[in-house]
Amino acid sequence: MTQARTISIADLETKVTGIFAQAGIRPETAQAMSRVIVAGERDNCKSHGIYRIEGCLRVLKAGKVVPDAVPRLLEGAGPILQIDAAGGFACPAFEEAKTALVDRTRSFGLAALVIRDCLHFSALWYEVEELAREGLAALSMCPSYSSVAPSGGAAPLLGTNPFAFAYPRKGPHPYVFDFATSVVARGEIELHRRAGKPIPEGWAIDASGKPTTDAAEALGGAMLPFGGHKGSAISTMIELMAGAMLGEFMSAEAYAFMGGTNLLPRHGALILAFDPARFAAQTGRDPIAEGERLFTAIADQGARLPSQRRFAARARAEAEGIALTEAEFRQLDRLAELGLAAVDA
């Protein structure tokens, strides 16, 4: 059995922040990146936890991200906010714009945040959950790089194109879902490759367009959209909404810019926020209470709401610390000691 020991959330944030800061990333950016990565590890989302550190360092070493980029809110007084990430990571840009997005949403009833020229390495639930805790409903989406074949196709064209939604609740946690529009996130296939495990059928095709259960062949071929043509259509919508409509890279352009899928993609991102109270104001109904009626009805059938497993893992981590294997501790120590020298460009 793999041995594990725990580390507190605060201590892991300090360790991860130190790795990024030593690599030359702006301190405020390093802290924002650490918060997102540790949140993934805290919630037992291993594919978006400390596994992501190496990818962030790799793109930095390759010179494809600006380590000292300072996000800048662009001028504009309407419901559309824009923030220029200036070729840096997306998370500090979101944190910089969050208060303005909440204020605009409450002012107009709905608002959009466009994050320009960014690298988004993390799960999207982090963003929408933050907004739901402010009493807002929220959608977040972004393209990736072309690693997914459209339904019926045989070559990469679409990105994994994640999509997240959150709705406020009266309890301790909002309703949140977050998923790639591919069958799984690319990181899940990479974790299978590292472990020498086959992937399930239906996840991917090889370079010749044939189904495969070999993780390495899948990474050299194309992933598949979830739900066949339905997932393919949603993925295409995200390419249009968070790529073409914003005037930012779509997944094929991000692939060309990065020279493949070995580095994090550079693109834009779109976050939409809604004030439920404003939308229901003329009805006399409480939109949060109505949501609870639906959630209760779902639970009464024995169904699990999205993110329940994640929230349970969070409660354990907050009470007991985050469990990491000895190999993971050694890797963190190696990254802290060697920095960029620990990864290939």
C-alpha positions as CSV (number, residue, x, y, z in Angstrom):
1,M,0.0,0.0,0.0
2,T,1.3,3.5,-0.8
3,Q,2.2,5.3,2.3
4,A,0.8,8.8,2.9
5,R,1.2,11.6,5.4
6,T,-0.7,14.8,5.8
7,I,0.2,18.5,5.5
8,S,-1.9,21.4,6.5
9,I,-3.6,23.5,3.8
10,A,-1.7,26.6,4.9
11,D,1.7,24.8,4.8
12,L,1.1,23.3,1.4
13,E,0.2,26.8,0.1
14,T,3.4,28.1,1.5
15,K,5.4,25.3,-0.1
16,V,3.8,25.7,-3.5
17,T,4.1,29.5,-3.4
18,G,7.8,29.2,-2.7
19,I,8.3,26.9,-5.7
20,F,6.7,29.5,-8.0
21,A,8.4,32.5,-6.4
22,Q,11.8,30.9,-6.6
23,A,11.2,30.3,-10.3
24,G,10.8,34.0,-10.9
25,I,7.0,34.4,-10.9
26,R,5.7,37.6,-9.4
27,P,4.9,37.1,-5.7
28,E,1.2,38.0,-6.0
29,T,0.8,35.7,-9.0
30,A,2.7,32.9,-7.2
31,Q,0.2,33.2,-4.2
32,A,-2.8,33.1,-6.5
33,M,-1.5,30.1,-8.4
34,S,-0.8,28.3,-5.1
35,R,-4.3,29.0,-3.8
36,V,-5.9,27.4,-6.9
37,I,-3.6,24.4,-7.0
38,V,-3.9,23.7,-3.3
39,A,-7.7,24.0,-3.6
40,G,-7.6,21.2,-6.1
41,E,-5.5,19.0,-3.9
42,R,-7.6,19.9,-0.8
43,D,-10.7,18.8,-2.7
44,N,-9.0,15.6,-3.9
45,C,-9.0,16.7,-7.5
46,K,-5.6,15.2,-8.2
47,S,-5.6,16.1,-11.9
48,H,-5.8,19.8,-10.9
49,G,-3.7,19.7,-7.8
50,I,0.1,19.7,-7.3
51,Y,0.4,17.7,-10.6
52,R,-0.1,21.1,-12.3
53,I,3.0,22.6,-10.9
54,E,5.4,21.0,-13.4
55,G,3.2,22.2,-16.3
56,C,3.4,25.8,-15.0
57,L,7.1,25.6,-14.6
58,R,7.5,24.0,-18.0
59,V,5.7,26.8,-19.9
60,L,7.7,29.4,-17.9
61,K,11.0,27.7,-18.9
62,A,9.9,27.7,-22.5
63,G,9.3,31.4,-22.4
64,K,5.6,31.1,-23.3
65,V,4.2,32.9,-20.3
66,V,5.1,36.3,-18.7
67,P,6.2,35.6,-15.1
68,D,5.9,39.2,-13.9
69,A,2.7,40.1,-15.8
70,V,0.5,42.5,-13.9
71,P,-3.2,42.1,-14.8
72,R,-4.9,45.4,-15.9
73,L,-8.6,46.1,-15.9
74,L,-9.5,47.9,-19.1
75,E,-11.7,51.0,-19.2
76,G,-15.5,50.5,-19.6
77,A,-18.5,51.2,-17.5
78,G,-21.1,48.8,-18.9
79,P,-21.9,45.2,-18.0
80,I,-18.8,43.9,-20.0
81,L,-15.6,44.0,-18.1
82,Q,-12.3,43.2,-19.7
83,I,-9.0,42.4,-18.0
84,D,-5.7,42.0,-19.8
85,A,-3.7,39.2,-18.3
86,A,-0.8,40.4,-20.4
87,G,0.4,36.9,-21.3
88,G,0.4,35.8,-17.7
89,F,-1.6,33.2,-15.8
90,A,-5.4,33.6,-15.5
91,C,-5.9,33.2,-11.8
92,P,-4.4,36.5,-10.7
93,A,-6.4,38.3,-13.4
94,F,-9.6,36.7,-12.1
95,E,-8.8,37.7,-8.5
96,E,-8.0,41.2,-9.6
97,A,-11.3,41.6,-11.4
98,K,-13.6,39.6,-9.1
99,T,-14.8,42.6,-7.0
100,A,-15.6,44.7,-10.0
101,L,-17.4,41.8,-11.6
102,V,-19.6,41.3,-8.5
103,D,-20.3,45.0,-8.3
104,R,-21.3,45.2,-12.0
105,T,-23.5,42.2,-11.7
106,R,-25.4,43.7,-8.8
107,S,-25.7,46.9,-10.7
108,F,-26.9,45.5,-14.0
109,G,-28.3,42.2,-13.0
110,L,-25.8,40.4,-15.2
111,A,-22.2,41.0,-16.3
112,A,-19.5,39.4,-18.2
113,L,-15.7,39.2,-17.5
114,V,-13.4,38.8,-20.5
115,I,-9.9,37.6,-19.5
116,R,-7.6,38.4,-22.4
117,D,-4.3,36.8,-23.3
118,C,-4.0,34.4,-20.4
119,L,-2.9,30.8,-19.6
120,H,-5.6,28.9,-17.7
121,F,-4.1,25.9,-16.0
122,S,-6.7,25.1,-13.4
123,A,-10.2,23.9,-12.9
124,L,-13.0,26.4,-13.5
125,W,-15.0,25.6,-10.4
126,Y,-12.7,27.8,-8.4
127,E,-14.0,30.9,-10.1
128,V,-17.7,30.1,-10.2
129,E,-17.7,28.9,-6.6
130,E,-16.2,32.2,-5.5
131,L,-19.0,34.1,-7.3
132,A,-21.8,31.8,-6.0
133,R,-20.6,32.6,-2.5
134,E,-21.3,36.2,-3.3
135,G,-24.9,35.2,-4.1
136,L,-24.5,35.1,-7.8
137,A,-25.1,32.4,-10.4
138,A,-22.1,32.0,-12.7
139,L,-20.8,30.3,-15.9
140,S,-17.2,30.0,-16.9
141,M,-15.7,28.7,-20.1
142,C,-12.5,28.7,-22.1
143,P,-10.9,26.9,-25.1
144,S,-7.8,24.9,-24.7
145,Y,-5.6,23.5,-27.5
146,S,-6.7,21.2,-30.2
147,S,-6.5,17.7,-28.7
148,V,-10.1,16.5,-29.2
149,A,-11.7,15.2,-32.4
150,P,-15.2,16.4,-33.2
151,S,-17.9,13.8,-33.2
152,G,-17.4,11.7,-36.3
153,G,-14.0,13.1,-36.9
154,A,-10.6,11.5,-36.7
155,A,-8.1,14.3,-35.9
156,P,-7.7,16.8,-33.1
157,L,-9.5,20.1,-33.7
158,L,-11.4,21.1,-30.6
159,G,-10.0,21.7,-27.1
160,T,-11.0,19.9,-23.9
161,N,-12.9,23.2,-23.5
162,P,-14.0,23.1,-19.9
163,F,-17.3,24.5,-18.7
164,A,-18.4,25.3,-15.1
165,F,-21.6,26.5,-13.5
166,A,-22.5,27.5,-9.9
167,Y,-25.7,28.5,-8.2
168,P,-25.9,30.0,-4.7
169,R,-27.5,28.0,-1.8
170,K,-28.4,28.8,1.8
171,G,-26.2,26.0,3.1
172,P,-22.4,25.9,3.4
173,H,-21.7,25.2,-0.2
174,P,-23.2,26.3,-3.5
175,Y,-24.3,24.0,-6.3
176,V,-21.3,23.6,-8.6
177,F,-20.4,21.5,-11.6
178,D,-17.3,21.7,-13.7
179,F,-16.4,19.4,-16.6
180,A,-14.3,19.1,-19.7
181,T,-16.3,18.7,-22.9
182,S,-14.0,15.8,-23.7
183,V,-14.9,12.5,-22.1
184,V,-12.2,13.3,-19.4
185,A,-9.7,16.0,-18.8
186,R,-6.3,15.5,-20.6
187,G,-4.7,15.4,-17.2
188,E,-6.5,12.2,-16.3
189,I,-5.0,10.4,-19.4
190,E,-1.6,11.7,-18.4
191,L,-2.0,10.3,-14.9
192,H,-2.9,6.9,-16.4
193,R,0.2,7.1,-18.6
194,R,2.4,7.8,-15.7
195,A,0.9,5.0,-13.7
196,G,1.2,2.6,-16.7
197,K,-2.5,1.9,-16.6
198,P,-4.8,1.5,-19.6
199,I,-7.6,4.1,-20.1
200,P,-11.2,3.0,-20.5
201,E,-12.7,2.4,-23.9
202,G,-14.3,5.4,-25.5
203,W,-11.9,8.0,-24.1
204,A,-9.7,8.4,-27.1
205,I,-8.5,7.4,-30.6
206,D,-4.9,6.9,-31.7
207,A,-3.1,8.9,-34.4
208,S,-4.7,6.8,-37.2
209,G,-8.2,7.5,-35.8
210,K,-8.8,4.0,-34.3
211,P,-10.1,3.5,-30.7
212,T,-7.4,2.9,-28.2
213,T,-7.0,2.1,-24.5
214,D,-3.3,2.9,-24.5
215,A,-2.7,6.2,-22.7
216,A,0.4,7.1,-24.6
217,E,-1.3,6.4,-27.9
218,A,-4.3,8.5,-26.8
219,L,-2.0,11.5,-26.0
220,G,-0.5,11.1,-29.5
221,G,-3.9,10.8,-31.1
222,A,-7.1,12.6,-30.0
223,M,-9.5,12.5,-27.1
224,L,-13.2,12.2,-27.8
225,P,-16.1,14.6,-26.8
226,F,-18.4,13.4,-24.1
227,G,-21.9,12.4,-25.3
228,G,-20.9,12.2,-29.0
229,H,-22.5,14.9,-31.1
230,K,-23.9,16.7,-28.0
231,G,-20.6,17.2,-26.3
232,S,-19.1,18.1,-29.7
233,A,-21.7,20.8,-30.1
234,I,-21.1,22.3,-26.6
235,S,-17.4,22.2,-27.2
236,T,-17.9,24.1,-30.5
237,M,-20.0,26.7,-28.7
238,I,-17.2,27.3,-26.2
239,E,-14.7,27.7,-29.1
240,L,-17.1,30.4,-30.5
241,M,-18.1,32.1,-27.2
242,A,-14.7,32.1,-25.5
243,G,-12.5,32.3,-28.6
244,A,-14.0,33.7,-31.8
245,M,-16.4,36.1,-30.0
246,L,-13.7,37.5,-27.8
247,G,-11.2,37.9,-30.6
248,E,-8.8,35.5,-28.8
249,F,-7.2,32.2,-29.8
250,M,-9.3,29.2,-30.5
251,S,-7.9,25.8,-29.7
252,A,-6.2,25.2,-33.1
253,E,-4.5,28.6,-32.9
254,A,-3.4,27.9,-29.3
255,Y,-1.9,24.6,-30.4
256,A,0.0,26.4,-33.2
257,F,1.2,29.1,-30.9
258,M,2.5,26.6,-28.3
259,G,3.9,24.2,-30.8
260,G,1.9,21.2,-29.5
261,T,0.2,20.0,-26.4
262,N,3.3,19.7,-24.1
263,L,2.8,23.3,-22.8
264,L,-0.2,25.0,-21.2
265,P,-2.4,26.7,-23.8
266,R,-2.6,30.4,-24.2
267,H,-6.0,31.9,-25.0
268,G,-8.8,34.0,-23.5
269,A,-11.6,33.1,-21.0
270,L,-15.2,34.2,-20.5
271,I,-17.0,34.4,-17.2
272,L,-20.7,35.3,-17.0
273,A,-22.4,36.3,-13.7
274,F,-26.1,36.7,-12.9
275,D,-27.9,38.1,-9.9
276,P,-30.9,35.8,-9.3
277,A,-32.7,38.3,-7.1
278,R,-32.8,40.8,-10.0
279,F,-34.1,38.2,-12.4
280,A,-36.9,37.1,-10.1
281,A,-37.7,40.5,-8.7
282,Q,-41.1,40.8,-10.4
283,T,-42.4,37.4,-9.5
284,G,-42.6,37.4,-5.7
285,R,-40.7,34.2,-5.6
286,D,-37.3,33.5,-3.9
287,P,-34.9,32.1,-6.6
288,I,-32.7,30.6,-3.9
289,A,-35.6,28.8,-2.2
290,E,-36.8,27.6,-5.6
291,G,-33.4,26.2,-6.2
292,E,-33.4,24.4,-2.9
293,R,-36.7,22.7,-3.8
294,L,-35.1,21.3,-6.9
295,F,-31.9,20.2,-5.1
296,T,-34.1,18.5,-2.3
297,A,-36.1,16.7,-5.0
298,I,-32.9,15.4,-6.6
299,A,-31.5,14.2,-3.3
300,D,-34.9,12.6,-2.3
301,Q,-34.4,10.3,-5.3
302,G,-31.1,9.1,-3.9
303,A,-29.1,11.0,-6.6
304,R,-25.8,12.8,-5.7
305,L,-25.4,16.5,-6.5
306,P,-22.3,17.5,-8.3
307,S,-19.3,18.4,-6.1
308,Q,-20.6,16.6,-3.0
309,R,-17.6,14.2,-3.1
310,R,-15.3,17.3,-3.5
311,F,-16.9,19.1,-0.6
312,A,-16.6,16.0,1.6
313,A,-12.9,15.8,0.7
314,R,-12.5,19.4,1.6
315,A,-14.1,18.9,5.0
316,R,-11.6,16.1,5.7
317,A,-8.6,18.2,4.5
318,E,-9.7,21.1,6.6
319,A,-10.0,18.9,9.7
320,E,-7.1,16.6,9.2
321,G,-4.8,18.1,6.5
322,I,-4.1,17.0,3.0
323,A,-2.8,13.5,2.5
324,L,0.1,13.2,0.1
325,T,2.3,10.2,-0.7
326,E,6.0,10.2,0.1
327,A,6.7,10.3,-3.7
328,E,4.6,13.5,-3.9
329,F,6.5,15.1,-0.9
330,R,9.8,14.2,-2.6
331,Q,8.7,15.7,-5.9
332,L,7.7,19.0,-4.1
333,D,11.1,19.0,-2.4
334,R,12.8,18.4,-5.8
335,L,10.9,21.2,-7.4
336,A,11.7,23.6,-4.5
337,E,15.4,22.7,-4.7
338,L,15.9,22.7,-8.5
339,G,13.1,25.0,-9.8
340,L,13.1,25.3,-13.6
341,A,16.0,22.9,-13.8
342,A,13.6,20.1,-12.6
343,V,11.5,20.3,-15.8
344,D,12.1,20.0,-19.5
345,A,11.0,22.9,-21.7
